[in-house]
Amino acid sequence: MKPSPSTVFEQEHVRVRRLLEFLHKTVERLHSGDGVRSDELNEILELVHQYVDRYHHAREDSLFDVLQALGAESKGVPLARLGQEHDRLRSMIGVARSHVEDAARGDGGAIATLEHVVREYCSLSRSHLDEEERSVFPFAERCLEGKGLEELEAALAADEAARGEGWLEDLVRRQERLEELS
């Protein structure tokens, strides 16, 4: 039997939380002066960008569209705010990425900015994930059926097809390799 969309998204949240923990630990190493290479930071931020922003959030945006049509917002599910947080999180990763080279060279201002942005990103991401698990996914479990479920499954399948075979598996392998090296 095929897992429910909520189950799929909850499984994605497990990977997102691992990425957040890994990103946070890497920036803590930078803060403590343990010397983090710019290529390592860039790769971690690229993984976060690819998996969280381009993959996971894009898929959730499809879920939000379907749930909005089912009246989720009027029933207390904060889809608009969560969608805005997706945009804010994407922007924050861009800011973090713009400070990597200078931070890796030891620029104190760049390190401070990078640390601040990553901490804020991780904090907002965690509260965002918690809210989705508390309100969005239970609503989806109760209400997604028939045409709404078909629309979501079609959107997710189109997303998978557009990315090509092996895309997600490659990201997972890259994350696991980085985690092993650190």
DAFENGI-V279254 format. One record per residue. N is the residue number from 1. RES is the residue in three letters. BURIAL is 1 if it has 24 or more other ideal C-beta (glycine too) atoms within 12 Angstrom, else 0. Layout:
n:N res:RES burial:BURIAL
n:N res:RES burial:BURIAL
//
This chain:
n:1 res:MET burial:0
n:2 res:LYS burial:0
n:3 res:PRO burial:0
n:4 res:SER burial:0
n:5 res:PRO burial:1
n:6 res:SER burial:1
n:7 res:THR burial:0
n:8 res:VAL burial:1
n:9 res:PHE burial:1
n:10 res:GLU burial:1
n:11 res:GLN burial:0
n:12 res:GLU burial:1
n:13 res:HIS burial:1
n:14 res:VAL burial:0
n:15 res:ARG burial:1
n:16 res:VAL burial:1
n:17 res:ARG burial:1
n:18 res:ARG burial:1
n:19 res:LEU burial:1
n:20 res:LEU burial:1
n:21 res:GLU burial:0
n:22 res:PHE burial:1
n:23 res:LEU burial:1
n:24 res:HIS burial:1
n:25 res:LYS burial:1
n:26 res:THR burial:1
n:27 res:VAL burial:1
n:28 res:GLU burial:0
n:29 res:ARG burial:1
n:30 res:LEU burial:1
n:31 res:HIS burial:0
n:32 res:SER burial:0
n:33 res:GLY burial:0
n:34 res:ASP burial:0
n:35 res:GLY burial:0
n:36 res:VAL burial:1
n:37 res:ARG burial:0
n:38 res:SER burial:1
n:39 res:ASP burial:0
n:40 res:GLU burial:1
n:41 res:LEU burial:1
n:42 res:ASN burial:1
n:43 res:GLU burial:1
n:44 res:ILE burial:1
n:45 res:LEU burial:1
n:46 res:GLU burial:1
n:47 res:LEU burial:1
n:48 res:VAL burial:1
n:49 res:HIS burial:1
n:50 res:GLN burial:1
n:51 res:TYR burial:1
n:52 res:VAL burial:1
n:53 res:ASP burial:1
n:54 res:ARG burial:1
n:55 res:TYR burial:1
n:56 res:HIS burial:1
n:57 res:HIS burial:1
n:58 res:ALA burial:1
n:59 res:ARG burial:1
n:60 res:GLU burial:1
n:61 res:ASP burial:1
n:62 res:SER burial:1
n:63 res:LEU burial:1
n:64 res:PHE burial:1
n:65 res:ASP burial:0
n:66 res:VAL burial:1
n:67 res:LEU burial:1
n:68 res:GLN burial:1
n:69 res:ALA burial:0
n:70 res:LEU burial:1
n:71 res:GLY burial:0
n:72 res:ALA burial:1
n:73 res:GLU burial:0
n:74 res:SER burial:0
n:75 res:LYS burial:0
n:76 res:GLY burial:0
n:77 res:VAL burial:1
n:78 res:PRO burial:1
n:79 res:LEU burial:1
n:80 res:ALA burial:0
n:81 res:ARG burial:0
n:82 res:LEU burial:1
n:83 res:GLY burial:1
n:84 res:GLN burial:0
n:85 res:GLU burial:1
n:86 res:HIS burial:1
n:87 res:ASP burial:0
n:88 res:ARG burial:1
n:89 res:LEU burial:1
n:90 res:ARG burial:1
n:91 res:SER burial:0
n:92 res:MET burial:1
n:93 res:ILE burial:1
n:94 res:GLY burial:0
n:95 res:VAL burial:1
n:96 res:ALA burial:1
n:97 res:ARG burial:1
n:98 res:SER burial:0
n:99 res:HIS burial:1
n:100 res:VAL burial:1
n:101 res:GLU burial:0
n:102 res:ASP burial:0
n:103 res:ALA burial:1
n:104 res:ALA burial:1
n:105 res:ARG burial:0
n:106 res:GLY burial:0
n:107 res:ASP burial:0
n:108 res:GLY burial:0
n:109 res:GLY burial:0
n:110 res:ALA burial:1
n:111 res:ILE burial:1
n:112 res:ALA burial:0
n:113 res:THR burial:1
n:114 res:LEU burial:1
n:115 res:GLU burial:1
n:116 res:HIS burial:0
n:117 res:VAL burial:1
n:118 res:VAL burial:1
n:119 res:ARG burial:1
n:120 res:GLU burial:1
n:121 res:TYR burial:1
n:122 res:CYS burial:1
n:123 res:SER burial:0
n:124 res:LEU burial:1
n:125 res:SER burial:1
n:126 res:ARG burial:1
n:127 res:SER burial:0
n:128 res:HIS burial:1
n:129 res:LEU burial:1
n:130 res:ASP burial:0
n:131 res:GLU burial:1
n:132 res:GLU burial:1
n:133 res:GLU burial:1
n:134 res:ARG burial:0
n:135 res:SER burial:1
n:136 res:VAL burial:1
n:137 res:PHE burial:1
n:138 res:PRO burial:0
n:139 res:PHE burial:1
n:140 res:ALA burial:1
n:141 res:GLU burial:0
n:142 res:ARG burial:0
n:143 res:CYS burial:1
n:144 res:LEU burial:1
n:145 res:GLU burial:0
n:146 res:GLY burial:0
n:147 res:LYS burial:0
n:148 res:GLY burial:1
n:149 res:LEU burial:1
n:150 res:GLU burial:0
n:151 res:GLU burial:0
n:152 res:LEU burial:1
n:153 res:GLU burial:1
n:154 res:ALA burial:0
n:155 res:ALA burial:1
n:156 res:LEU burial:1
n:157 res:ALA burial:0
n:158 res:ALA burial:0
n:159 res:ASP burial:1
n:160 res:GLU burial:0
n:161 res:ALA burial:0
n:162 res:ALA burial:0
n:163 res:ARG burial:0
n:164 res:GLY burial:0
n:165 res:GLU burial:0
n:166 res:GLY burial:0
n:167 res:TRP burial:0
n:168 res:LEU burial:1
n:169 res:GLU burial:0
n:170 res:ASP burial:0
n:171 res:LEU burial:1
n:172 res:VAL burial:0
n:173 res:ARG burial:0
n:174 res:ARG burial:1
n:175 res:GLN burial:1
n:176 res:GLU burial:0
n:177 res:ARG burial:0
n:178 res:LEU burial:1
n:179 res:GLU burial:0
n:180 res:GLU burial:0
n:181 res:LEU burial:0
n:182 res:SER burial:1
//
